[in-house]
Amino acid sequence: MLFYGVFPHLKCLLFFSQASARHALGAKTSKPLINVFNQMPGNETEKKTTLDQALRGVLGDQMQKGSCDDYLSLIYLSIDAVTEGICSATTPFLLLGDVLDCLPLDQCDRIFSFVEENVSTWKSNSFYSAGKNYLLRMCNDLLRRLSKSQNTVFCGRIQLFLARLFPLSEKSGLNLQSQFNLDNITVFNKNEQESTLGQKHTEEKEDGMEVEEGEMGEDDAPAPCSIPIDYNLYRKFWTLQDYFRNPVQCYDKFSWMTFLKFSDETLAVFKSYKLDDMQASKRKLEELRASSGEHVYFAKFLTSEKLMDLQLSDSNFRRHILLQYLILFQYLKGQVKFKSSSCILNDDQTTWIEETTKLVYQLLREIPPDGDKFAIMVEHILNTEENWNAWKNEGCPSFVKESDELTRLWNLNHDNMEACKSDSRSFMPSLDEFFAEAIEQADPANMVEEEYKVVRNPNYGWRALRLLSRRSPHFFQPTNQKFKSLADYLDSMVSKLAKELPVSPSIQTKLVTNQQMDDIAAKLGAQWKTLASHLDMNASELREIETDSEDVDMQAKLLLVAWQDREGTQATVESLVTALNAAGEDLAERASVSTSENNSRR
């Protein structure tokens, strides 16, 4: 208020902007905001700040009596305003954060659906850089408010949204060092003297036990099992959670023996006392399917002794425990980059894990309902996790493979599929036509340096192999000669073909030779730049030539070599003479002696 008292015109301007925002909401168009933006005094940043504050002020009024539809309409308006360049790119995210902070969780679900549906908008150039951190903070704030047991689906949606929003190359969401949540401590009764397992379950209920949030009530709880439960089983069972929390303990000899003993006893109980459809709360599952059309059930498991008989009779509970075993085994056996060198299993441990893994999958298949289907799904998920782990071990290399050659090919035609169907692509060149340039370059008289030979080009080598396999008997002849590279192999093949294939006289006379280029370069001297423009050399290529050598004769030679590399079989005497004539009579006169003398020698 003091600020507005000193600058009352700002208060009027903000009030006018809020009125325009309300008018824009009613008309469902951003035109009123554009008009007020154009009429405002001040620079662009100041005007954007005023509209940002106006939109947040309108939202503040809506929060008192508005609905989710009103909030979303305002956020849509802010997105349009950003697109029109009259509002800061952070404003839609600030509005979303304000809304989610003020709404109960059931209404937050509706707002987050809007966030999910517009992920393509958030990833666009206009919004991504400005909003990614706001969205991350907003999602983390929501996750802190949600219960992992009661709001599991909502939590999963948030994680999936973040996976869609951020690229795979974004490492901030990866647990690169394979750290464990050591704060996740399972608390249970460790004092046998205080144990109540000797009392009957009904008597415990009468003692005033209250059903906690997420516990199974009398209506949906499975019937108590016939497993003889004592404190010893209870203690060993819940002690295993500490190993699931921190698997590294299993590499310690004493800790491993404890884990082995407790696991054998627990799994023996699961194996001896199987569940039937009634014990798996079949009726409850059918009710869930009928109401929502899908099976969504996440129980909250507590460590109360009074619940253990019910828990061991619950199919979801057993699946939960068995899945923990499989995740633990995968870590113990896997190659993890940040594991200590001492974290190695011995042969006995490896054998036990392999046998127990088979047992766990067998037990999963036996748990109703749909045990086989669930076991297959778990195995598939853990297999994909192996690929994920291998990717992290390699330092998370980018999945985007850059290729200049592929980029060039993709840009040859606006419709690549149609271009591939073209009749002009259905041909196979002859051996003498395709290898003419390579044969000429292989001739020592032409003095072509190794690095400039076409056989050194991987693209040429790939096509050469395909052609040889179709048209040359040499490709299939066995040989004891060992080649270090594809280029060495092609050199050998070219020498064989040179003895068999006649080189076309037209090619002999047309292609510019090394000697010709040396002569022309010596004649050009400092005037090589005049010729460069007529050979279609760009500015970056000219700078590279000047950087490579300060000698003008060498620069002229580099110019001609670069032109020959680019043109390939089209680097003919005729095309070079045309460029020389275009560069001026003086240059053409100098070079004509070189080309004619060289041709007469041939």
TORVEX-134055 format. One record per residue (C-alpha): residue number from 1; residue in three letters; x, y, z. Coordinates in steps of 0.25 Angstrom, whole numbers, plus 5000, padded with zeros to 4 digits. Layout:
<nodes>
NUM|ala|X|Y|Z $
...
</nodes>
This chain:
<nodes>
1|met|5000|5000|5000 $
2|leu|5012|5009|5003 $
3|phe|5017|5007|4989 $
4|tyr|5004|5010|4983 $
5|gly|5003|5023|4992 $
6|val|5016|5028|4986 $
7|phe|5013|5024|4972 $
8|pro|4998|5025|4971 $
9|his|4998|5024|4956 $
10|leu|5004|5010|4957 $
11|lys|4992|5006|4965 $
12|cys|4982|5011|4955 $
13|leu|4990|5004|4944 $
14|leu|4989|4991|4951 $
15|phe|4975|4993|4953 $
16|phe|4972|4996|4939 $
17|ser|4980|4983|4935 $
18|gln|4972|4974|4944 $
19|ala|4960|4980|4938 $
20|ser|4965|4977|4924 $
21|ala|4969|4962|4929 $
22|arg|4955|4960|4934 $
23|his|4949|4965|4921 $
24|ala|4958|4956|4913 $
25|leu|4954|4944|4921 $
26|gly|4939|4947|4918 $
27|ala|4942|4949|4903 $
28|lys|4951|4937|4903 $
29|thr|4962|4945|4895 $
30|ser|4975|4952|4898 $
31|lys|4972|4964|4890 $
32|pro|4968|4973|4902 $
33|leu|4981|4970|4908 $
34|ile|4989|4973|4895 $
35|asn|4981|4986|4895 $
36|val|4985|4990|4909 $
37|phe|4999|4986|4907 $
38|asn|5001|4995|4895 $
39|gln|4995|5007|4903 $
40|met|5004|5005|4915 $
41|pro|5015|5015|4918 $
42|gly|5029|5009|4920 $
43|asn|5038|4999|4914 $
44|glu|5034|4985|4910 $
45|thr|5039|4978|4923 $
46|glu|5032|4988|4931 $
47|lys|5019|4986|4924 $
48|lys|5020|4971|4924 $
49|thr|5023|4971|4939 $
50|thr|5010|4979|4941 $
51|leu|5002|4969|4933 $
52|asp|5008|4958|4941 $
53|gln|5004|4964|4954 $
54|ala|4990|4967|4948 $
55|leu|4988|4952|4945 $
56|arg|4992|4948|4958 $
57|gly|4983|4958|4965 $
58|val|4971|4953|4957 $
59|leu|4975|4939|4961 $
60|gly|4975|4943|4976 $
61|asp|4960|4948|4974 $
62|gln|4956|4935|4967 $
63|met|4962|4927|4979 $
64|gln|4951|4932|4988 $
65|lys|4939|4928|4980 $
66|gly|4944|4922|4967 $
67|ser|4944|4908|4961 $
68|cys|4955|4899|4954 $
69|asp|4949|4903|4941 $
70|asp|4951|4918|4944 $
71|tyr|4966|4916|4949 $
72|leu|4969|4908|4936 $
73|ser|4963|4919|4927 $
74|leu|4972|4929|4934 $
75|ile|4984|4920|4931 $
76|tyr|4980|4918|4917 $
77|leu|4979|4933|4916 $
78|ser|4993|4934|4921 $
79|ile|4999|4924|4911 $
80|asp|4993|4932|4900 $
81|ala|4999|4945|4906 $
82|val|5012|4939|4906 $
83|thr|5011|4934|4892 $
84|glu|5007|4949|4888 $
85|gly|5019|4954|4895 $
86|ile|5012|4962|4905 $
87|cys|5014|4954|4917 $
88|ser|5026|4947|4924 $
89|ala|5028|4933|4921 $
90|thr|5028|4929|4936 $
91|thr|5014|4934|4938 $
92|pro|5006|4922|4934 $
93|phe|5015|4914|4944 $
94|leu|5014|4923|4955 $
95|leu|4999|4923|4954 $
96|leu|4999|4908|4954 $
97|gly|5007|4908|4966 $
98|asp|4998|4917|4973 $
99|val|4986|4909|4969 $
100|leu|4992|4896|4974 $
101|asp|4997|4902|4987 $
102|cys|4982|4906|4991 $
103|leu|4974|4894|4986 $
104|pro|4971|4881|4993 $
105|leu|4977|4869|4987 $
106|asp|4964|4864|4980 $
107|gln|4963|4877|4972 $
108|cys|4979|4877|4970 $
109|asp|4976|4864|4962 $
110|arg|4967|4872|4952 $
111|ile|4978|4883|4950 $
112|phe|4989|4873|4948 $
113|ser|4981|4867|4937 $
114|phe|4982|4880|4930 $
115|val|4997|4880|4933 $
116|glu|4998|4866|4927 $
117|glu|4990|4870|4914 $
118|asn|4999|4882|4911 $
119|val|5013|4875|4912 $
120|ser|5015|4879|4898 $
121|thr|5013|4893|4901 $
122|trp|5023|4893|4913 $
123|lys|5033|4886|4904 $
124|ser|5032|4897|4893 $
125|asn|5043|4907|4892 $
126|ser|5035|4919|4898 $
127|phe|5033|4911|4911 $
128|tyr|5043|4900|4914 $
129|ser|5055|4908|4918 $
130|ala|5046|4918|4927 $
131|gly|5037|4907|4933 $
132|lys|5044|4894|4935 $
133|asn|5049|4897|4949 $
134|tyr|5036|4903|4953 $
135|leu|5029|4890|4948 $
136|leu|5039|4881|4955 $
137|arg|5037|4889|4968 $
138|met|5022|4888|4966 $
139|cys|5022|4873|4964 $
140|asn|5032|4871|4976 $
141|asp|5022|4879|4985 $
142|leu|5011|4871|4981 $
143|leu|5018|4858|4983 $
144|arg|5021|4863|4998 $
145|arg|5006|4865|5000 $
146|leu|5002|4851|4994 $
147|ser|5002|4838|5001 $
148|lys|5010|4828|4994 $
149|ser|5000|4817|4999 $
150|gln|4987|4824|4997 $
151|asn|4990|4833|4985 $
152|thr|4999|4823|4978 $
153|val|4993|4826|4964 $
154|phe|4994|4841|4965 $
155|cys|5009|4839|4969 $
156|gly|5011|4830|4957 $
157|arg|5005|4841|4948 $
158|ile|5014|4851|4953 $
159|gln|5026|4843|4951 $
160|leu|5022|4839|4937 $
161|phe|5019|4854|4934 $
162|leu|5033|4858|4938 $
163|ala|5039|4846|4930 $
164|arg|5031|4852|4918 $
165|leu|5035|4867|4921 $
166|phe|5050|4865|4923 $
167|pro|5059|4859|4912 $
168|leu|5067|4846|4915 $
169|ser|5080|4854|4915 $
170|glu|5075|4861|4927 $
171|lys|5083|4855|4938 $
172|ser|5076|4862|4950 $
173|gly|5066|4851|4951 $
174|leu|5075|4839|4951 $
175|asn|5081|4832|4963 $
176|leu|5094|4831|4956 $
177|gln|5102|4826|4968 $
178|ser|5092|4816|4972 $
179|gln|5089|4822|4986 $
180|phe|5079|4815|4995 $
181|asn|5068|4822|5003 $
182|leu|5074|4818|5016 $
183|asp|5064|4827|5024 $
184|asn|5053|4817|5020 $
185|ile|5054|4810|5033 $
186|thr|5043|4799|5037 $
187|val|5040|4800|5051 $
188|phe|5034|4788|5058 $
189|asn|5034|4782|5072 $
190|lys|5048|4777|5076 $
191|asn|5045|4773|5090 $
192|glu|5039|4759|5092 $
193|gln|5035|4762|5106 $
194|glu|5025|4772|5100 $
195|ser|5020|4763|5089 $
196|thr|5005|4760|5089 $
197|leu|5005|4749|5079 $
198|gly|5001|4739|5089 $
199|gln|4987|4746|5091 $
200|lys|4976|4743|5081 $
201|his|4973|4753|5070 $
202|thr|4959|4756|5075 $
203|glu|4963|4759|5089 $
204|glu|4973|4769|5083 $
205|lys|4962|4776|5076 $
206|glu|4954|4777|5089 $
207|asp|4967|4783|5096 $
208|gly|4964|4796|5089 $
209|met|4972|4794|5076 $
210|glu|4969|4805|5066 $
211|val|4969|4802|5051 $
212|glu|4979|4812|5045 $
213|glu|4978|4818|5031 $
214|gly|4980|4809|5020 $
215|glu|4978|4796|5029 $
216|met|4969|4785|5024 $
217|gly|4956|4786|5031 $
218|glu|4947|4774|5035 $
219|asp|4939|4775|5022 $
220|asp|4950|4774|5012 $
221|ala|4960|4766|5020 $
222|pro|4964|4752|5017 $
223|ala|4961|4741|5027 $
224|pro|4972|4739|5037 $
225|cys|4982|4728|5032 $
226|ser|4986|4715|5039 $
227|ile|5000|4719|5039 $
228|pro|5006|4717|5053 $
229|ile|5011|4731|5056 $
230|asp|5020|4733|5068 $
231|tyr|5029|4745|5071 $
232|asn|5041|4738|5065 $
233|leu|5035|4738|5052 $
234|tyr|5030|4752|5053 $
235|arg|5044|4757|5057 $
236|lys|5051|4750|5046 $
237|phe|5041|4754|5035 $
238|trp|5041|4769|5038 $
239|thr|5057|4769|5040 $
240|leu|5058|4765|5025 $
241|gln|5053|4779|5022 $
242|asp|5066|4785|5026 $
243|tyr|5073|4777|5016 $
244|phe|5063|4781|5005 $
245|arg|5066|4796|5010 $
246|asn|5081|4794|5009 $
247|pro|5086|4782|5000 $
248|val|5100|4785|5002 $
249|gln|5099|4778|5016 $
250|cys|5098|4765|5008 $
251|tyr|5113|4765|5004 $
252|asp|5117|4764|5019 $
253|lys|5119|4750|5023 $
254|phe|5112|4751|5036 $
255|ser|5100|4759|5031 $
256|trp|5098|4749|5019 $
257|met|5097|4737|5028 $
258|thr|5086|4745|5036 $
259|phe|5079|4749|5023 $
260|leu|5080|4734|5017 $
261|lys|5074|4728|5030 $
262|phe|5063|4738|5031 $
263|ser|5059|4737|5016 $
264|asp|5059|4722|5016 $
265|glu|5049|4722|5028 $
266|thr|5040|4733|5022 $
267|leu|5040|4727|5008 $
268|ala|5037|4713|5014 $
269|val|5024|4719|5021 $
270|phe|5020|4725|5007 $
271|lys|5022|4711|5001 $
272|ser|5015|4703|5011 $
273|tyr|5003|4711|5013 $
274|lys|4997|4715|4999 $
275|leu|4986|4724|4996 $
276|asp|4973|4721|4990 $
277|asp|4963|4731|4983 $
278|met|4955|4734|4995 $
279|gln|4968|4737|5003 $
280|ala|4972|4747|4993 $
281|ser|4960|4755|4995 $
282|lys|4954|4751|4982 $
283|arg|4941|4758|4985 $
284|lys|4948|4771|4988 $
285|leu|4956|4771|4975 $
286|glu|4943|4768|4967 $
287|glu|4936|4780|4974 $
288|leu|4948|4789|4970 $
289|arg|4948|4784|4955 $
290|ala|4933|4787|4954 $
291|ser|4934|4801|4960 $
292|ser|4946|4806|4952 $
293|gly|4948|4796|4941 $
294|glu|4962|4793|4945 $
295|his|4970|4787|4956 $
296|val|4975|4798|4965 $
297|tyr|4978|4793|4979 $
298|phe|4990|4798|4988 $
299|ala|4989|4794|5002 $
300|lys|4997|4800|5013 $
301|phe|5004|4790|5021 $
302|leu|5007|4792|5036 $
303|thr|5017|4784|5045 $
304|ser|5007|4782|5056 $
305|glu|5007|4768|5062 $
306|lys|4992|4768|5062 $
307|leu|4992|4769|5047 $
308|met|5002|4758|5043 $
309|asp|4992|4747|5041 $
310|leu|4984|4755|5032 $
311|gln|4996|4760|5024 $
312|leu|5001|4747|5021 $
313|ser|4988|4743|5016 $
314|asp|4987|4755|5006 $
315|ser|4992|4753|4992 $
316|asn|4996|4767|4990 $
317|phe|5005|4766|5002 $
318|arg|5012|4754|4998 $
319|arg|5014|4760|4984 $
320|his|5020|4772|4991 $
321|ile|5030|4764|4999 $
322|leu|5034|4754|4987 $
323|leu|5036|4766|4978 $
324|gln|5046|4772|4988 $
325|tyr|5054|4759|4987 $
326|leu|5055|4760|4972 $
327|ile|5059|4775|4973 $
328|leu|5070|4771|4983 $
329|phe|5075|4759|4975 $
330|gln|5076|4768|4963 $
331|tyr|5085|4778|4970 $
332|leu|5094|4767|4976 $
333|lys|5096|4760|4963 $
334|gly|5097|4773|4954 $
335|gln|5109|4781|4950 $
336|val|5107|4794|4956 $
337|lys|5118|4805|4953 $
338|phe|5118|4811|4967 $
339|lys|5119|4798|4975 $
340|ser|5131|4796|4984 $
341|ser|5142|4786|4979 $
342|ser|5139|4778|4991 $
343|cys|5124|4776|4987 $
344|ile|5126|4762|4980 $
345|leu|5118|4749|4982 $
346|asn|5124|4736|4984 $
347|asp|5120|4723|4977 $
348|asp|5111|4719|4989 $
349|gln|5104|4732|4989 $
350|thr|5102|4732|4974 $
351|thr|5096|4718|4974 $
352|trp|5087|4721|4985 $
353|ile|5082|4734|4979 $
354|glu|5079|4727|4965 $
355|glu|5071|4715|4972 $
356|thr|5063|4725|4981 $
357|thr|5060|4734|4969 $
358|lys|5053|4722|4962 $
359|leu|5046|4719|4975 $
360|val|5041|4733|4976 $
361|tyr|5036|4733|4962 $
362|gln|5029|4720|4965 $
363|leu|5022|4726|4977 $
364|leu|5018|4738|4969 $
365|arg|5011|4729|4959 $
366|glu|5003|4722|4970 $
367|ile|4998|4734|4976 $
368|pro|4983|4737|4971 $
369|pro|4978|4744|4964 $
370|asp|4985|4744|4951 $
371|gly|4998|4739|4957 $
372|asp|5004|4735|4943 $
373|lys|5001|4748|4937 $
374|phe|5007|4756|4949 $
375|ala|5020|4748|4949 $
376|ile|5022|4750|4934 $
377|met|5020|4765|4935 $
378|val|5030|4766|4947 $
379|glu|5041|4758|4939 $
380|his|5039|4767|4927 $
381|ile|5040|4780|4936 $
382|leu|5053|4775|4943 $
383|asn|5059|4771|4929 $
384|thr|5057|4786|4924 $
385|glu|5063|4790|4937 $
386|glu|5076|4783|4933 $
387|asn|5077|4791|4920 $
388|trp|5075|4804|4928 $
389|asn|5086|4800|4938 $
390|ala|5095|4797|4926 $
391|trp|5092|4811|4920 $
392|lys|5096|4817|4934 $
393|asn|5109|4809|4935 $
394|glu|5113|4815|4921 $
395|gly|5111|4829|4926 $
396|cys|5097|4831|4920 $
397|pro|5101|4834|4906 $
398|ser|5092|4841|4897 $
399|phe|5081|4833|4890 $
400|val|5082|4844|4879 $
401|lys|5092|4839|4868 $
402|glu|5098|4851|4860 $
403|ser|5101|4848|4846 $
404|asp|5104|4858|4835 $
405|glu|5102|4848|4824 $
406|leu|5088|4844|4829 $
407|thr|5085|4859|4831 $
408|arg|5089|4862|4817 $
409|leu|5081|4850|4811 $
410|trp|5068|4854|4819 $
411|asn|5069|4868|4813 $
412|leu|5070|4864|4799 $
413|asn|5055|4863|4797 $
414|his|5043|4869|4805 $
415|asp|5037|4855|4804 $
416|asn|5047|4844|4806 $
417|met|5038|4832|4805 $
418|glu|5034|4837|4791 $
419|ala|5048|4840|4787 $
420|cys|5052|4825|4791 $
421|lys|5041|4820|4782 $
422|ser|5047|4828|4770 $
423|asp|5050|4819|4757 $
424|ser|5064|4827|4756 $
425|arg|5068|4820|4769 $
426|ser|5067|4806|4763 $
427|phe|5080|4804|4756 $
428|met|5094|4798|4758 $
429|pro|5106|4804|4752 $
430|ser|5116|4796|4744 $
431|leu|5130|4793|4751 $
432|asp|5138|4801|4741 $
433|glu|5129|4813|4743 $
434|phe|5129|4812|4758 $
435|phe|5144|4809|4760 $
436|ala|5149|4818|4749 $
437|glu|5153|4829|4759 $
438|ala|5159|4819|4769 $
439|ile|5167|4813|4758 $
440|glu|5173|4826|4754 $
441|gln|5176|4830|4768 $
442|ala|5183|4817|4770 $
443|asp|5193|4820|4759 $
444|pro|5206|4825|4765 $
445|ala|5208|4834|4753 $
446|asn|5197|4843|4758 $
447|met|5203|4844|4772 $
448|val|5190|4845|4779 $
449|glu|5192|4845|4794 $
450|glu|5186|4834|4802 $
451|glu|5177|4843|4810 $
452|tyr|5170|4848|4798 $
453|lys|5167|4835|4791 $
454|val|5152|4832|4790 $
455|val|5155|4818|4796 $
456|arg|5157|4825|4809 $
457|asn|5143|4830|4809 $
458|pro|5134|4821|4818 $
459|asn|5122|4824|4809 $
460|tyr|5129|4820|4796 $
461|gly|5134|4808|4803 $
462|trp|5121|4803|4807 $
463|arg|5115|4805|4793 $
464|ala|5128|4798|4787 $
465|leu|5126|4786|4795 $
466|arg|5111|4784|4791 $
467|leu|5115|4786|4776 $
468|leu|5127|4776|4777 $
469|ser|5117|4766|4784 $
470|arg|5108|4767|4772 $
471|arg|5117|4768|4760 $
472|ser|5131|4764|4763 $
473|pro|5136|4749|4765 $
474|his|5148|4754|4773 $
475|phe|5139|4758|4785 $
476|phe|5137|4743|4788 $
477|gln|5151|4738|4785 $
478|pro|5158|4733|4798 $
479|thr|5171|4739|4802 $
480|asn|5181|4738|4813 $
481|gln|5184|4753|4812 $
482|lys|5180|4761|4825 $
483|phe|5175|4775|4823 $
484|lys|5175|4785|4835 $
485|ser|5164|4793|4829 $
486|leu|5153|4794|4818 $
487|ala|5162|4804|4811 $
488|asp|5173|4794|4810 $
489|tyr|5164|4783|4805 $
490|leu|5158|4793|4794 $
491|asp|5173|4796|4790 $
492|ser|5175|4782|4787 $
493|met|5162|4780|4779 $
494|val|5165|4793|4771 $
495|ser|5179|4788|4767 $
496|lys|5172|4775|4762 $
497|leu|5161|4782|4755 $
498|ala|5171|4792|4748 $
499|lys|5178|4780|4741 $
500|glu|5164|4775|4736 $
501|leu|5156|4787|4733 $
502|pro|5160|4797|4722 $
503|val|5159|4811|4727 $
504|ser|5150|4820|4718 $
505|pro|5158|4829|4709 $
506|ser|5148|4840|4711 $
507|ile|5151|4839|4726 $
508|gln|5166|4839|4724 $
509|thr|5165|4853|4716 $
510|lys|5154|4859|4725 $
511|leu|5159|4858|4739 $
512|val|5168|4868|4745 $
513|thr|5181|4861|4749 $
514|asn|5190|4864|4760 $
515|gln|5201|4869|4751 $
516|gln|5191|4879|4745 $
517|met|5187|4884|4758 $
518|asp|5201|4887|4762 $
519|asp|5204|4894|4750 $
520|ile|5191|4903|4751 $
521|ala|5194|4906|4765 $
522|ala|5208|4911|4762 $
523|lys|5202|4920|4751 $
524|leu|5191|4925|4760 $
525|gly|5199|4930|4772 $
526|ala|5193|4941|4780 $
527|gln|5181|4941|4770 $
528|trp|5175|4928|4775 $
529|lys|5164|4936|4782 $
530|thr|5159|4941|4769 $
531|leu|5157|4927|4764 $
532|ala|5151|4922|4777 $
533|ser|5138|4930|4775 $
534|his|5136|4923|4762 $
535|leu|5138|4910|4768 $
536|asp|5127|4912|4777 $
537|met|5136|4912|4790 $
538|asn|5129|4918|4802 $
539|ala|5135|4928|4812 $
540|ser|5138|4917|4823 $
541|glu|5146|4909|4813 $
542|leu|5154|4921|4809 $
543|arg|5157|4924|4823 $
544|glu|5161|4909|4826 $
545|ile|5171|4910|4814 $
546|glu|5177|4922|4819 $
547|thr|5179|4916|4833 $
548|asp|5185|4903|4827 $
549|ser|5196|4911|4820 $
550|glu|5202|4924|4818 $
551|asp|5209|4921|4805 $
552|val|5201|4926|4793 $
553|asp|5205|4915|4784 $
554|met|5201|4904|4795 $
555|gln|5188|4912|4797 $
556|ala|5185|4911|4782 $
557|lys|5188|4896|4782 $
558|leu|5179|4894|4794 $
559|leu|5168|4902|4787 $
560|leu|5168|4892|4775 $
561|val|5169|4880|4784 $
562|ala|5157|4884|4792 $
563|trp|5149|4886|4779 $
564|gln|5154|4873|4773 $
565|asp|5149|4866|4786 $
566|arg|5136|4872|4785 $
567|glu|5133|4870|4771 $
568|gly|5139|4856|4770 $
569|thr|5137|4850|4756 $
570|gln|5132|4864|4751 $
571|ala|5145|4870|4754 $
572|thr|5149|4871|4739 $
573|val|5158|4879|4731 $
574|glu|5146|4885|4724 $
575|ser|5139|4890|4736 $
576|leu|5152|4896|4742 $
577|val|5155|4903|4729 $
578|thr|5141|4909|4729 $
579|ala|5144|4914|4743 $
580|leu|5157|4920|4739 $
581|asn|5151|4928|4727 $
582|ala|5140|4933|4736 $
583|ala|5151|4938|4746 $
584|gly|5158|4946|4735 $
585|glu|5166|4945|4722 $
586|asp|5179|4947|4730 $
587|leu|5177|4935|4738 $
588|ala|5171|4926|4727 $
589|glu|5183|4930|4718 $
590|arg|5193|4925|4729 $
591|ala|5186|4912|4732 $
592|ser|5184|4909|4717 $
593|val|5198|4905|4715 $
594|ser|5198|4896|4727 $
595|thr|5186|4888|4723 $
596|ser|5189|4887|4708 $
597|glu|5204|4882|4711 $
598|asn|5198|4872|4721 $
599|asn|5188|4867|4711 $
600|ser|5199|4865|4700 $
601|arg|5207|4857|4710 $
602|arg|5196|4847|4712 $
</nodes>
